[in-house]
């Protein structure tokens, strides 16, 4: 099998980074059994996570936040800043109100999941992020950003987004996927992809999630108010 069929059949490769050996081994075993996923490595701390990610080239790194030597935030920043084609990063944490999570999203992570979620939900989050979407959990993100200083308040004015681009950013902040935004705006999927690309470029955002963090911090989307 070659071409698009082979690409469609290829599993999403995953690196699991967690300092707790039992948690790490359990995630590796359980996620390996999920359809469409292949766990190709693991790491016990943030330094090892970056090293293993650059060695193994996974599609996605499932990154714990609180790890020795280098925490998940710094590991995410190092990984995404130092690689021309870095993997996607999904932060995995115990508490959805963990302040570190928002910092990790700002560092370029594509989203976060909770350790208490059923394994199939975590697996689906990995597949979604690998496909280029984001895992935002908007309500939790709004609560976390509400507690943070608006240190990106000038980012949006400098970006000079068009009215439609701001509309797309607002929809992104509600957690809508590209197809859902296309349906909401009654435009083609390609048009939405173009607008999303323009938003990321103008904001200087690493990914969709980082753009949404900027939207909250700049005041375009008000924390606690439905988009």
N, CA and C atoms as a LAMMPS dump frame, in Angstrom:
ITEM: TIMESTEP
0
ITEM: NUMBER OF ATOMS
681
ITEM: BOX BOUNDS ff ff ff
-5.0000000000000000e+02 5.0000000000000000e+02
-5.0000000000000000e+02 5.0000000000000000e+02
-5.0000000000000000e+02 5.0000000000000000e+02
ITEM: ATOMS id mol type element x y z
1 1 1 N 0.853 -1.188 0
2 1 2 C 0 0 0
3 1 3 C 0.884 1.233 0
4 2 1 N 0.611 2.169 -0.894
5 2 2 C 1.435 3.367 -0.998
6 2 3 C 0.541 4.592 -1.059
7 3 1 N 1.192 5.764 -1.082
8 3 2 C 0.474 7.015 -1.261
9 3 3 C -0.433 7.337 -0.103
10 4 1 N -1.607 8.004 -0.377
11 4 2 C -2.505 8.452 0.682
12 4 3 C -3.001 7.314 1.567
13 5 1 N -3.219 6.112 0.978
14 5 2 C -3.712 5.002 1.793
15 5 3 C -2.693 4.596 2.85
16 6 1 N -1.431 4.589 2.47
17 6 2 C -0.377 4.248 3.437
18 6 3 C -0.292 5.295 4.524
19 7 1 N -0.407 6.587 4.121
20 7 2 C -0.341 7.664 5.107
21 7 3 C -1.486 7.56 6.097
22 8 1 N -2.691 7.227 5.568
23 8 2 C -3.855 7.125 6.439
24 8 3 C -3.704 5.985 7.431
25 9 1 N -3.006 4.924 7.022
26 9 2 C -2.873 3.75 7.872
27 9 3 C -1.745 3.897 8.894
28 10 1 N -0.859 4.848 8.69
29 10 2 C 0.286 4.991 9.588
30 10 3 C -0.183 5.442 10.966
31 11 1 N 0.278 4.794 12.035
32 11 2 C -0.138 5.198 13.381
33 11 3 C 0.524 6.51 13.789
34 12 1 N -0.104 7.192 14.723
35 12 2 C 0.482 8.382 15.341
36 12 3 C 1.526 7.899 16.337
37 13 1 N 2.758 8.359 16.182
38 13 2 C 3.823 7.942 17.103
39 13 3 C 3.87 8.878 18.307
40 14 1 N 4.141 8.3 19.467
41 14 2 C 3.978 9.029 20.72
42 14 3 C 5.137 8.761 21.668
43 15 1 N 5.587 9.817 22.342
44 15 2 C 6.565 9.719 23.426
45 15 3 C 5.866 10.12 24.713
46 16 1 N 5.985 9.29 25.754
47 16 2 C 5.352 9.564 27.046
48 16 3 C 6.412 10.061 28.021
49 17 1 N 6.219 11.271 28.565
50 17 2 C 7.168 11.85 29.515
51 17 3 C 6.472 12.077 30.855
52 18 1 N 6.902 11.337 31.873
53 18 2 C 6.331 11.455 33.212
54 18 3 C 7.366 10.934 34.199
55 19 1 N 7.556 11.632 35.315
56 19 2 C 8.599 11.215 36.255
57 19 3 C 8.181 10.053 37.143
58 20 1 N 6.879 9.75 37.191
59 20 2 C 6.416 8.627 37.991
60 20 3 C 6.451 7.361 37.132
61 21 1 N 7.273 6.401 37.531
62 21 2 C 7.481 5.214 36.704
63 21 3 C 6.206 4.404 36.503
64 22 1 N 5.4 4.293 37.548
65 22 2 C 4.156 3.524 37.433
66 22 3 C 3.201 4.196 36.456
67 23 1 N 3.055 5.517 36.587
68 23 2 C 2.178 6.257 35.671
69 23 3 C 2.68 6.163 34.244
70 24 1 N 3.983 6.364 34.084
71 24 2 C 4.583 6.341 32.743
72 24 3 C 4.411 4.973 32.074
73 25 1 N 4.712 3.919 32.808
74 25 2 C 4.59 2.571 32.255
75 25 3 C 3.132 2.227 31.955
76 26 1 N 2.243 2.671 32.855
77 26 2 C 0.83 2.404 32.635
78 26 3 C 0.304 3.101 31.397
79 27 1 N 0.689 4.366 31.222
80 27 2 C 0.26 5.093 30.033
81 27 3 C 0.813 4.452 28.768
82 28 1 N 2.08 4.043 28.835
83 28 2 C 2.671 3.42 27.651
84 28 3 C 1.919 2.147 27.272
85 29 1 N 1.64 1.306 28.256
86 29 2 C 0.965 0.044 27.976
87 29 3 C -0.452 0.268 27.458
88 30 1 N -1.188 1.147 28.135
89 30 2 C -2.592 1.353 27.779
90 30 3 C -2.745 2.096 26.457
91 31 1 N -1.907 3.098 26.221
92 31 2 C -2.011 3.851 24.965
93 31 3 C -1.525 3.026 23.776
94 32 1 N -0.564 2.14 24.011
95 32 2 C -0.093 1.278 22.929
96 32 3 C -1.203 0.364 22.417
97 33 1 N -2.168 0.095 23.283
98 33 2 C -3.271 -0.787 22.904
99 33 3 C -4.399 -0.049 22.188
100 34 1 N -4.28 1.283 22.097
101 34 2 C -5.321 2.067 21.45
102 34 3 C -5.122 2.089 19.935
103 35 1 N -6.206 2.038 19.173
104 35 2 C -6.071 2.041 17.71
105 35 3 C -5.438 3.322 17.193
106 36 1 N -4.533 3.166 16.237
107 36 2 C -3.934 4.322 15.578
108 36 3 C -2.801 4.975 16.329
109 37 1 N -2.369 4.372 17.439
110 37 2 C -1.272 4.943 18.229
111 37 3 C -0.125 3.952 18.345
112 38 1 N 1.097 4.475 18.361
113 38 2 C 2.277 3.655 18.597
114 38 3 C 3.193 4.424 19.545
115 39 1 N 3.325 3.947 20.791
116 39 2 C 4.218 4.586 21.758
117 39 3 C 5.627 4.099 21.463
118 40 1 N 6.501 5.014 21.058
119 40 2 C 7.843 4.631 20.617
120 40 3 C 8.929 4.956 21.626
121 41 1 N 8.547 5.577 22.751
122 41 2 C 9.56 5.895 23.747
123 41 3 C 8.959 6.531 24.971
124 42 1 N 9.787 6.709 26.003
125 42 2 C 9.35 7.349 27.227
126 42 3 C 10.507 8.118 27.836
127 43 1 N 10.172 9.032 28.727
128 43 2 C 11.187 9.859 29.385
129 43 3 C 10.762 10.098 30.822
130 44 1 N 11.756 10.193 31.722
131 44 2 C 11.48 10.323 33.147
132 44 3 C 11.617 11.756 33.649
133 45 1 N 12.096 12.667 32.807
134 45 2 C 12.207 14.067 33.211
135 45 3 C 12.247 14.943 31.962
136 46 1 N 12.244 16.272 32.179
137 46 2 C 12.162 17.187 31.053
138 46 3 C 13.372 17.178 30.146
139 47 1 N 14.557 16.982 30.713
140 47 2 C 15.768 16.919 29.886
141 47 3 C 15.72 15.698 28.978
142 48 1 N 15.362 14.571 29.567
143 48 2 C 15.277 13.344 28.779
144 48 3 C 14.165 13.427 27.736
145 49 1 N 13.091 14.122 28.064
146 49 2 C 11.981 14.268 27.119
147 49 3 C 12.449 14.963 25.844
148 50 1 N 13.217 16.029 25.997
149 50 2 C 13.725 16.749 24.826
150 50 3 C 14.707 15.877 24.053
151 51 1 N 15.604 15.212 24.774
152 51 2 C 16.593 14.352 24.114
153 51 3 C 15.929 13.223 23.342
154 52 1 N 14.97 12.554 23.973
155 52 2 C 14.31 11.426 23.328
156 52 3 C 13.429 11.869 22.16
157 53 1 N 12.798 13.028 22.309
158 53 2 C 11.963 13.537 21.219
159 53 3 C 12.804 13.842 19.986
160 54 1 N 13.978 14.412 20.197
161 54 2 C 14.845 14.731 19.051
162 54 3 C 15.474 13.48 18.453
163 55 1 N 15.659 12.463 19.264
164 55 2 C 16.226 11.212 18.768
165 55 3 C 15.188 10.367 18.032
166 56 1 N 13.991 10.249 18.616
167 56 2 C 12.983 9.327 18.098
168 56 3 C 12.019 9.966 17.109
169 57 1 N 11.907 11.293 17.126
170 57 2 C 11.038 12.031 16.207
171 57 3 C 9.581 11.577 16.278
172 58 1 N 8.964 11.57 17.467
173 58 2 C 7.545 11.198 17.56
174 58 3 C 6.658 12.294 16.961
175 59 1 N 5.435 11.929 16.628
176 59 2 C 4.473 12.933 16.171
177 59 3 C 4.013 13.8 17.337
178 60 1 N 3.853 13.175 18.499
179 60 2 C 3.31 13.863 19.671
180 60 3 C 4.107 13.463 20.913
181 61 1 N 4.336 14.435 21.8
182 61 2 C 4.895 14.158 23.124
183 61 3 C 3.801 14.404 24.152
184 62 1 N 3.509 13.385 24.966
185 62 2 C 2.587 13.534 26.082
186 62 3 C 3.429 13.938 27.29
187 63 1 N 3.324 15.208 27.685
188 63 2 C 4.288 15.834 28.591
189 63 3 C 3.68 16.13 29.968
190 64 1 N 4.21 15.478 30.989
191 64 2 C 3.834 15.817 32.36
192 64 3 C 4.407 17.192 32.688
193 65 1 N 3.777 17.894 33.615
194 65 2 C 4.231 19.246 33.947
195 65 3 C 5.329 19.228 35.011
196 66 1 N 5.076 18.569 36.108
197 66 2 C 6.008 18.618 37.24
198 66 3 C 6.982 17.453 37.162
199 67 1 N 8.16 17.74 36.615
200 67 2 C 9.212 16.729 36.475
201 67 3 C 10.533 17.301 36.936
202 68 1 N 11.465 16.455 37.388
203 68 2 C 12.778 16.931 37.848
204 68 3 C 13.663 17.372 36.691
205 69 1 N 14.75 18.053 37.06
206 69 2 C 15.784 18.559 36.139
207 69 3 C 15.244 19.665 35.242
208 70 1 N 14.16 19.404 34.545
209 70 2 C 13.526 20.44 33.719
210 70 3 C 12.032 20.131 33.698
211 71 1 N 11.205 21.091 34.113
212 71 2 C 9.776 20.808 34.148
213 71 3 C 9.179 20.794 32.743
214 72 1 N 7.919 20.399 32.661
215 72 2 C 7.288 20.253 31.357
216 72 3 C 7.178 21.543 30.571
217 73 1 N 7.077 22.666 31.276
218 73 2 C 6.998 23.961 30.595
219 73 3 C 8.304 24.264 29.879
220 74 1 N 9.405 24.167 30.626
221 74 2 C 10.703 24.448 30.028
222 74 3 C 11.047 23.42 28.956
223 75 1 N 10.67 22.17 29.192
224 75 2 C 10.932 21.143 28.181
225 75 3 C 10.177 21.44 26.898
226 76 1 N 8.93 21.875 27.023
227 76 2 C 8.137 22.24 25.845
228 76 3 C 8.781 23.399 25.108
229 77 1 N 9.205 24.409 25.864
230 77 2 C 9.828 25.584 25.239
231 77 3 C 11.116 25.197 24.513
232 78 1 N 11.954 24.385 25.15
233 78 2 C 13.203 23.949 24.523
234 78 3 C 12.931 23.142 23.26
235 79 1 N 11.968 22.247 23.353
236 79 2 C 11.686 21.346 22.249
237 79 3 C 11.145 22.095 21.035
238 80 1 N 10.215 23.012 21.262
239 80 2 C 9.575 23.701 20.144
240 80 3 C 10.449 24.807 19.563
241 81 1 N 11.324 25.374 20.395
242 81 2 C 12.163 26.456 19.902
243 81 3 C 13.407 25.958 19.194
244 82 1 N 13.826 24.736 19.51
245 82 2 C 15.11 24.27 18.998
246 82 3 C 15.023 23.274 17.874
247 83 1 N 13.843 23.131 17.256
248 83 2 C 13.669 22.106 16.227
249 83 3 C 12.861 22.704 15.079
250 84 1 N 13.337 22.53 13.863
251 84 2 C 12.633 23.07 12.691
252 84 3 C 11.292 22.385 12.488
253 85 1 N 11.203 21.109 12.821
254 85 2 C 9.953 20.358 12.693
255 85 3 C 9.669 19.625 14.001
256 86 1 N 9.288 20.367 15.032
257 86 2 C 9.102 19.741 16.347
258 86 3 C 7.817 18.923 16.397
259 87 1 N 7.726 18.011 17.35
260 87 2 C 6.478 17.276 17.541
261 87 3 C 5.431 18.182 18.169
262 88 1 N 4.193 17.764 18.112
263 88 2 C 3.148 18.426 18.885
264 88 3 C 3.333 18.022 20.343
265 89 1 N 2.935 18.894 21.252
266 89 2 C 3.035 18.597 22.684
267 89 3 C 1.649 18.671 23.308
268 90 1 N 1.277 17.611 24.005
269 90 2 C 0.05 17.592 24.804
270 90 3 C 0.46 17.485 26.268
271 91 1 N 0.103 18.474 27.045
272 91 2 C 0.418 18.459 28.472
273 91 3 C -0.589 17.56 29.184
274 92 1 N -0.09 16.714 30.065
275 92 2 C -0.968 15.865 30.862
276 92 3 C -0.755 16.214 32.323
277 93 1 N -1.839 16.485 33.036
278 93 2 C -1.722 16.985 34.393
279 93 3 C -2.825 16.406 35.269
280 94 1 N -2.643 16.513 36.571
281 94 2 C -3.622 15.988 37.518
282 94 3 C -4.752 16.972 37.75
283 95 1 N -4.433 18.277 37.754
284 95 2 C -5.422 19.292 38.109
285 95 3 C -5.645 20.243 36.942
286 96 1 N -6.92 20.45 36.578
287 96 2 C -7.197 21.304 35.431
288 96 3 C -6.983 22.777 35.741
289 97 1 N -6.846 23.148 37.028
290 97 2 C -6.571 24.535 37.365
291 97 3 C -5.098 24.766 37.693
292 98 1 N -4.256 23.844 37.294
293 98 2 C -2.825 23.974 37.536
294 98 3 C -2.282 25.178 36.762
295 99 1 N -1.694 26.143 37.463
296 99 2 C -1.176 27.348 36.81
297 99 3 C -0.125 27.021 35.76
298 100 1 N 0.592 25.906 35.96
299 100 2 C 1.633 25.551 35.012
300 100 3 C 1.079 25.244 33.623
301 101 1 N -0.175 24.813 33.573
302 101 2 C -0.736 24.396 32.294
303 101 3 C -0.829 25.565 31.329
304 102 1 N -1.335 26.716 31.806
305 102 2 C -1.45 27.87 30.932
306 102 3 C -0.081 28.319 30.452
307 103 1 N 0.909 28.259 31.338
308 103 2 C 2.262 28.613 30.929
309 103 3 C 2.761 27.667 29.85
310 104 1 N 2.426 26.388 29.973
311 104 2 C 2.832 25.416 28.957
312 104 3 C 2.153 25.706 27.629
313 105 1 N 0.881 26.085 27.67
314 105 2 C 0.183 26.448 26.436
315 105 3 C 0.841 27.662 25.794
316 106 1 N 1.21 28.636 26.615
317 106 2 C 1.898 29.807 26.085
318 106 3 C 3.256 29.444 25.498
319 107 1 N 3.859 28.386 26.04
320 107 2 C 5.16 27.944 25.524
321 107 3 C 5.037 27.189 24.213
322 108 1 N 3.791 26.87 23.814
323 108 2 C 3.594 26.239 22.517
324 108 3 C 2.929 24.883 22.527
325 109 1 N 2.537 24.386 23.715
326 109 2 C 1.828 23.112 23.747
327 109 3 C 0.506 23.232 23.001
328 110 1 N 0.079 22.137 22.386
329 110 2 C -1.146 22.158 21.582
330 110 3 C -2.399 21.887 22.405
331 111 1 N -2.24 21.679 23.691
332 111 2 C -3.392 21.45 24.529
333 111 3 C -3.023 20.657 25.762
334 112 1 N -4.04 20.294 26.542
335 112 2 C -3.758 19.51 27.733
336 112 3 C -4.891 18.541 28.009
337 113 1 N -4.542 17.467 28.695
338 113 2 C -5.531 16.473 29.121
339 113 3 C -5.298 16.175 30.592
340 114 1 N -6.317 15.658 31.233
341 114 2 C -6.225 15.31 32.642
342 114 3 C -5.894 13.837 32.801
343 115 1 N -5.076 13.533 33.775
344 115 2 C -4.659 12.14 33.989
345 115 3 C -5.832 11.245 34.372
346 116 1 N -6.868 11.845 34.93
347 116 2 C -8.011 11.027 35.349
348 116 3 C -8.939 10.659 34.197
349 117 1 N -8.72 11.209 33.017
350 117 2 C -9.579 10.88 31.886
351 117 3 C -9.42 9.412 31.494
352 118 1 N -10.473 8.799 30.969
353 118 2 C -10.326 7.439 30.446
354 118 3 C -9.27 7.409 29.339
355 119 1 N -8.537 6.316 29.257
356 119 2 C -7.458 6.21 28.268
357 119 3 C -7.939 6.459 26.839
358 120 1 N -9.117 5.974 26.439
359 120 2 C -9.564 6.274 25.069
360 120 3 C -9.709 7.776 24.802
361 121 1 N -10.088 8.553 25.825
362 121 2 C -10.184 10.004 25.65
363 121 3 C -8.806 10.624 25.483
364 122 1 N -7.834 10.155 26.248
365 122 2 C -6.468 10.658 26.104
366 122 3 C -5.937 10.304 24.714
367 123 1 N -6.211 9.073 24.271
368 123 2 C -5.765 8.636 22.952
369 123 3 C -6.383 9.506 21.861
370 124 1 N -7.663 9.821 22.003
371 124 2 C -8.326 10.662 21.002
372 124 3 C -7.719 12.058 20.984
373 125 1 N -7.371 12.588 22.16
374 125 2 C -6.722 13.897 22.221
375 125 3 C -5.405 13.882 21.463
376 126 1 N -4.636 12.818 21.618
377 126 2 C -3.364 12.693 20.908
378 126 3 C -3.596 12.664 19.397
379 127 1 N -4.593 11.895 18.961
380 127 2 C -4.881 11.81 17.527
381 127 3 C -5.345 13.143 16.971
382 128 1 N -6.181 13.859 17.727
383 128 2 C -6.686 15.161 17.276
384 128 3 C -5.544 16.16 17.114
385 129 1 N -4.659 16.211 18.112
386 129 2 C -3.528 17.139 18.054
387 129 3 C -2.585 16.772 16.909
388 130 1 N -2.362 15.49 16.714
389 130 2 C -1.489 15.051 15.623
390 130 3 C -2.043 15.475 14.267
391 131 1 N -3.371 15.591 14.179
392 131 2 C -4.017 15.989 12.926
393 131 3 C -4.016 17.5 12.718
394 132 1 N -3.459 18.241 13.694
395 132 2 C -3.338 19.684 13.516
396 132 3 C -4.363 20.515 14.249
397 133 1 N -5.237 19.877 15.006
398 133 2 C -6.213 20.621 15.789
399 133 3 C -5.642 20.885 17.18
400 134 1 N -6.491 21.351 18.109
401 134 2 C -6.027 21.668 19.448
402 134 3 C -7.021 21.134 20.471
403 135 1 N -6.528 20.816 21.644
404 135 2 C -7.363 20.376 22.754
405 135 3 C -7.366 21.503 23.768
406 136 1 N -8.486 22.249 23.845
407 136 2 C -8.468 23.495 24.586
408 136 3 C -9.191 23.448 25.93
409 137 1 N -10.261 22.65 26.06
410 137 2 C -11.09 22.698 27.251
411 137 3 C -11.366 24.162 27.613
412 138 1 N -12.156 24.88 26.793
413 138 2 C -12.281 26.342 26.915
414 138 3 C -12.624 26.839 28.309
415 139 1 N -13.543 26.169 29.023
416 139 2 C -13.933 26.677 30.335
417 139 3 C -12.754 26.695 31.295
418 140 1 N -11.987 25.611 31.304
419 140 2 C -10.826 25.544 32.187
420 140 3 C -9.778 26.571 31.777
421 141 1 N -9.583 26.736 30.463
422 141 2 C -8.602 27.704 29.99
423 141 3 C -9.017 29.12 30.373
424 142 1 N -10.307 29.424 30.269
425 142 2 C -10.786 30.752 30.659
426 142 3 C -10.495 31.011 32.129
427 143 1 N -10.745 29.999 32.97
428 143 2 C -10.508 30.193 34.405
429 143 3 C -9.035 30.443 34.696
430 144 1 N -8.17 29.698 34.013
431 144 2 C -6.744 29.848 34.268
432 144 3 C -6.223 31.185 33.768
433 145 1 N -6.633 31.586 32.574
434 145 2 C -6.148 32.847 32.015
435 145 3 C -6.67 34.023 32.819
436 146 1 N -7.87 33.889 33.409
437 146 2 C -8.446 34.969 34.206
438 146 3 C -7.56 35.336 35.378
439 147 1 N -6.777 34.386 35.869
440 147 2 C -5.924 34.618 37.033
441 147 3 C -4.54 35.127 36.655
442 148 1 N -4.277 35.277 35.352
443 148 2 C -2.947 35.664 34.908
444 148 3 C -2.93 37.125 34.497
445 149 1 N -1.797 37.832 34.666
446 149 2 C -1.698 39.209 34.187
447 149 3 C -1.807 39.263 32.674
448 150 1 N -2.34 40.363 32.168
449 150 2 C -2.541 40.5 30.726
450 150 3 C -1.248 40.924 30.048
451 151 1 N -0.241 40.032 30.086
452 151 2 C 1.068 40.394 29.551
453 151 3 C 1.13 40.337 28.034
454 152 1 N 0.03 39.914 27.387
455 152 2 C 0.001 39.916 25.924
456 152 3 C -1.011 40.938 25.401
457 153 1 N -1.362 41.898 26.214
458 153 2 C -2.442 42.813 25.863
459 153 3 C -2.173 43.602 24.592
460 154 1 N -0.912 43.818 24.256
461 154 2 C -0.59 44.593 23.065
462 154 3 C -0.463 43.727 21.822
463 155 1 N -0.499 42.419 21.98
464 155 2 C -0.265 41.54 20.834
465 155 3 C -1.329 41.697 19.77
466 156 1 N -2.588 41.807 20.182
467 156 2 C -3.675 41.866 19.215
468 156 3 C -3.685 43.175 18.429
469 157 1 N -3.567 44.34 19.089
470 157 2 C -3.506 45.576 18.302
471 157 3 C -2.362 45.598 17.299
472 158 1 N -1.213 45.091 17.7
473 158 2 C -0.059 45.081 16.782
474 158 3 C -0.293 44.158 15.6
475 159 1 N -1.119 43.139 15.811
476 159 2 C -1.311 42.143 14.768
477 159 3 C -2.141 42.659 13.612
478 160 1 N -2.995 43.664 13.858
479 160 2 C -3.842 44.242 12.812
480 160 3 C -4.662 43.166 12.107
481 161 1 N -5.387 42.367 12.909
482 161 2 C -6.249 41.352 12.331
483 161 3 C -7.43 42.001 11.625
484 162 1 N -7.87 41.39 10.538
485 162 2 C -9.086 41.843 9.884
486 162 3 C -10.296 41.435 10.733
487 163 1 N -11.45 41.988 10.403
488 163 2 C -12.656 41.637 11.136
489 163 3 C -12.946 40.149 11.068
490 164 1 N -12.778 39.552 9.907
491 164 2 C -13.047 38.127 9.756
492 164 3 C -12.02 37.295 10.528
493 165 1 N -10.759 37.757 10.537
494 165 2 C -9.732 37.038 11.281
495 165 3 C -10.014 37.069 12.776
496 166 1 N -10.504 38.206 13.291
497 166 2 C -10.887 38.269 14.7
498 166 3 C -12.046 37.329 14.981
499 167 1 N -12.98 37.24 14.039
500 167 2 C -14.118 36.341 14.197
501 167 3 C -13.65 34.894 14.268
502 168 1 N -12.709 34.546 13.4
503 168 2 C -12.153 33.192 13.408
504 168 3 C -11.442 32.917 14.729
505 169 1 N -10.7 33.898 15.23
506 169 2 C -9.987 33.723 16.496
507 169 3 C -10.969 33.523 17.649
508 170 1 N -12.07 34.255 17.633
509 170 2 C -13.088 34.074 18.675
510 170 3 C -13.655 32.652 18.631
511 171 1 N -13.907 32.159 17.422
512 171 2 C -14.436 30.802 17.285
513 171 3 C -13.402 29.768 17.715
514 172 1 N -12.137 30.014 17.394
515 172 2 C -11.076 29.125 17.857
516 172 3 C -11.078 29.049 19.38
517 173 1 N -11.343 30.187 20.028
518 173 2 C -11.322 30.241 21.489
519 173 3 C -12.455 29.45 22.12
520 174 1 N -13.509 29.155 21.35
521 174 2 C -14.592 28.325 21.881
522 174 3 C -14.298 26.846 21.695
523 175 1 N -13.182 26.527 21.024
524 175 2 C -12.797 25.144 20.832
525 175 3 C -13.289 24.527 19.542
526 176 1 N -13.838 25.34 18.623
527 176 2 C -14.342 24.79 17.367
528 176 3 C -13.195 24.326 16.467
529 177 1 N -13.42 23.233 15.771
530 177 2 C -12.464 22.744 14.785
531 177 3 C -12.617 23.525 13.491
532 178 1 N -11.702 23.332 12.549
533 178 2 C -11.813 24.011 11.258
534 178 3 C -13.127 23.708 10.536
535 179 1 N -13.534 22.429 10.432
536 179 2 C -14.815 22.152 9.77
537 179 3 C -15.998 22.824 10.467
538 180 1 N -15.984 22.86 11.794
539 180 2 C -17.073 23.508 12.534
540 180 3 C -17.081 25.011 12.29
541 181 1 N -15.898 25.616 12.207
542 181 2 C -15.844 27.043 11.904
543 181 3 C -16.333 27.326 10.493
544 182 1 N -15.98 26.458 9.556
545 182 2 C -16.433 26.632 8.175
546 182 3 C -17.954 26.603 8.108
547 183 1 N -18.547 25.676 8.866
548 183 2 C -20.017 25.588 8.883
549 183 3 C -20.634 26.817 9.542
550 184 1 N -20.032 27.264 10.635
551 184 2 C -20.559 28.423 11.355
552 184 3 C -20.496 29.694 10.515
553 185 1 N -19.41 29.846 9.762
554 185 2 C -19.2 31.065 8.959
555 185 3 C -19.75 30.937 7.542
556 186 1 N -20.207 29.75 7.183
557 186 2 C -20.721 29.458 5.838
558 186 3 C -19.671 29.778 4.78
559 187 1 N -18.475 29.267 5.018
560 187 2 C -17.387 29.412 4.044
561 187 3 C -16.744 28.046 3.853
562 188 1 N -15.829 27.955 2.905
563 188 2 C -15.18 26.674 2.644
564 188 3 C -14.132 26.368 3.712
565 189 1 N -13.797 25.094 3.817
566 189 2 C -12.767 24.668 4.76
567 189 3 C -11.431 25.307 4.412
568 190 1 N -11.115 25.407 3.125
569 190 2 C -9.855 26.023 2.711
570 190 3 C -9.789 27.487 3.123
571 191 1 N -10.929 28.175 3.055
572 191 2 C -10.957 29.588 3.478
573 191 3 C -10.658 29.706 4.961
574 192 1 N -11.254 28.808 5.754
575 192 2 C -10.985 28.82 7.196
576 192 3 C -9.512 28.556 7.466
577 193 1 N -8.939 27.573 6.781
578 193 2 C -7.526 27.263 6.979
579 193 3 C -6.654 28.466 6.657
580 194 1 N -7.02 29.2 5.626
581 194 2 C -6.266 30.401 5.263
582 194 3 C -6.352 31.44 6.371
583 195 1 N -7.568 31.664 6.888
584 195 2 C -7.745 32.642 7.965
585 195 3 C -6.963 32.221 9.217
586 196 1 N -7.033 30.938 9.568
587 196 2 C -6.306 30.455 10.741
588 196 3 C -4.806 30.68 10.559
589 197 1 N -4.294 30.348 9.378
590 197 2 C -2.87 30.566 9.107
591 197 3 C -2.485 32.028 9.23
592 198 1 N -3.339 32.914 8.723
593 198 2 C -3.068 34.355 8.815
594 198 3 C -3.063 34.819 10.272
595 199 1 N -3.997 34.304 11.064
596 199 2 C -4.068 34.67 12.485
597 199 3 C -2.792 34.253 13.21
598 200 1 N -2.357 33.022 12.985
599 200 2 C -1.148 32.54 13.651
600 200 3 C 0.065 33.37 13.262
601 201 1 N 0.18 33.679 11.971
602 201 2 C 1.321 34.459 11.492
603 201 3 C 1.323 35.858 12.088
604 202 1 N 0.169 36.518 12.072
605 202 2 C 0.097 37.894 12.566
606 202 3 C 0.322 37.994 14.069
607 203 1 N -0.153 36.979 14.807
608 203 2 C 0.031 36.998 16.261
609 203 3 C 1.407 36.508 16.681
610 204 1 N 2.138 35.866 15.744
611 204 2 C 3.408 35.258 16.11
612 204 3 C 3.2 34.065 17.025
613 205 1 N 2.067 33.374 16.851
614 205 2 C 1.71 32.246 17.706
615 205 3 C 2.281 30.956 17.147
616 206 1 N 2.752 30.071 18.05
617 206 2 C 3.304 28.795 17.6
618 206 3 C 2.225 27.884 17.045
619 207 1 N 1.004 28 17.569
620 207 2 C -0.073 27.111 17.159
621 207 3 C -1.405 27.725 17.564
622 208 1 N -2.478 26.983 17.311
623 208 2 C -3.82 27.476 17.598
624 208 3 C -4.01 27.777 19.089
625 209 1 N -3.511 26.902 19.933
626 209 2 C -3.705 27.082 21.366
627 209 3 C -3.025 28.344 21.863
628 210 1 N -1.806 28.585 21.395
629 210 2 C -1.101 29.809 21.773
630 210 3 C -1.881 31.031 21.307
631 211 1 N -2.474 30.967 20.122
632 211 2 C -3.281 32.079 19.618
633 211 3 C -4.478 32.337 20.525
634 212 1 N -5.095 31.258 21.019
635 212 2 C -6.248 31.413 21.901
636 212 3 C -5.831 32.022 23.235
637 213 1 N -4.677 31.611 23.76
638 213 2 C -4.177 32.22 24.993
639 213 3 C -4.01 33.733 24.8
640 214 1 N -3.454 34.13 23.661
641 214 2 C -3.288 35.559 23.373
642 214 3 C -4.644 36.243 23.284
643 215 1 N -5.628 35.571 22.695
644 215 2 C -6.969 36.155 22.587
645 215 3 C -7.559 36.447 23.961
646 216 1 N -7.378 35.5 24.895
647 216 2 C -7.864 35.727 26.251
648 216 3 C -7.07 36.831 26.939
649 217 1 N -5.761 36.761 26.84
650 217 2 C -4.915 37.709 27.566
651 217 3 C -5.046 39.122 27.02
652 218 1 N -5.388 39.248 25.74
653 218 2 C -5.516 40.577 25.138
654 218 3 C -6.872 41.192 25.405
655 219 1 N -7.835 40.384 25.868
656 219 2 C -9.162 40.89 26.131
657 219 3 C -10.135 40.712 24.988
658 220 1 N -9.701 40.159 23.854
659 220 2 C -10.618 39.92 22.741
660 220 3 C -11.708 38.943 23.178
661 221 1 N -11.322 37.924 23.928
662 221 2 C -12.269 36.999 24.534
663 221 3 C -12.198 37.212 26.035
664 222 1 N -13.337 37.472 26.656
665 222 2 C -13.344 37.787 28.08
666 222 3 C -13.494 36.521 28.9
667 223 1 N -12.554 36.248 29.807
668 223 2 C -12.662 35.046 30.641
669 223 3 C -13.989 34.991 31.376
670 224 1 N -14.597 33.809 31.357
671 224 2 C -15.856 33.621 32.065
672 224 3 C -17.076 33.955 31.248
673 225 1 N -16.865 34.505 30.026
674 225 2 C -17.986 34.853 29.162
675 225 3 C -17.971 33.941 27.966
676 226 1 N -19.069 33.302 27.673
677 226 2 C -19.132 32.357 26.557
678 226 3 C -18.862 33.055 25.253
679 227 1 N -18.103 32.345 24.365
680 227 2 C -17.776 32.938 23.098
681 227 3 C -18.845 32.705 22.082
